[in-house]
Amino acid sequence: LSSKYSIYSIYSIALVVETFIILYILAIYILYILTKLSLSIDFLTLLYFFFTKSLFYKVGKYYISKLLFYL
């Protein structure tokens, strides 16, 4: 039973990490396209605003809270 639980926790951690990586790559790609289309927007300012106020940030916080709950 304990080995089954540890495999489950490893899989859940891997799933959270993979989701984070995919979301951040997608967010950076979208921001890069937006800055190419509108050169008046500073890329770093947009990146900061996007990661602190966006849906990706909220999804990341949700996954971290779920992960801590399972551990």
Secondary structure, DSSP 4 states (H G I P E B T S, - for coil): -HHHHHHHHHHHHHHHHHHHHHHHHHHHHHHHHHHHH-TTS-HHHHHHHHHHHSHHHHHHHHHHHHHHHH-
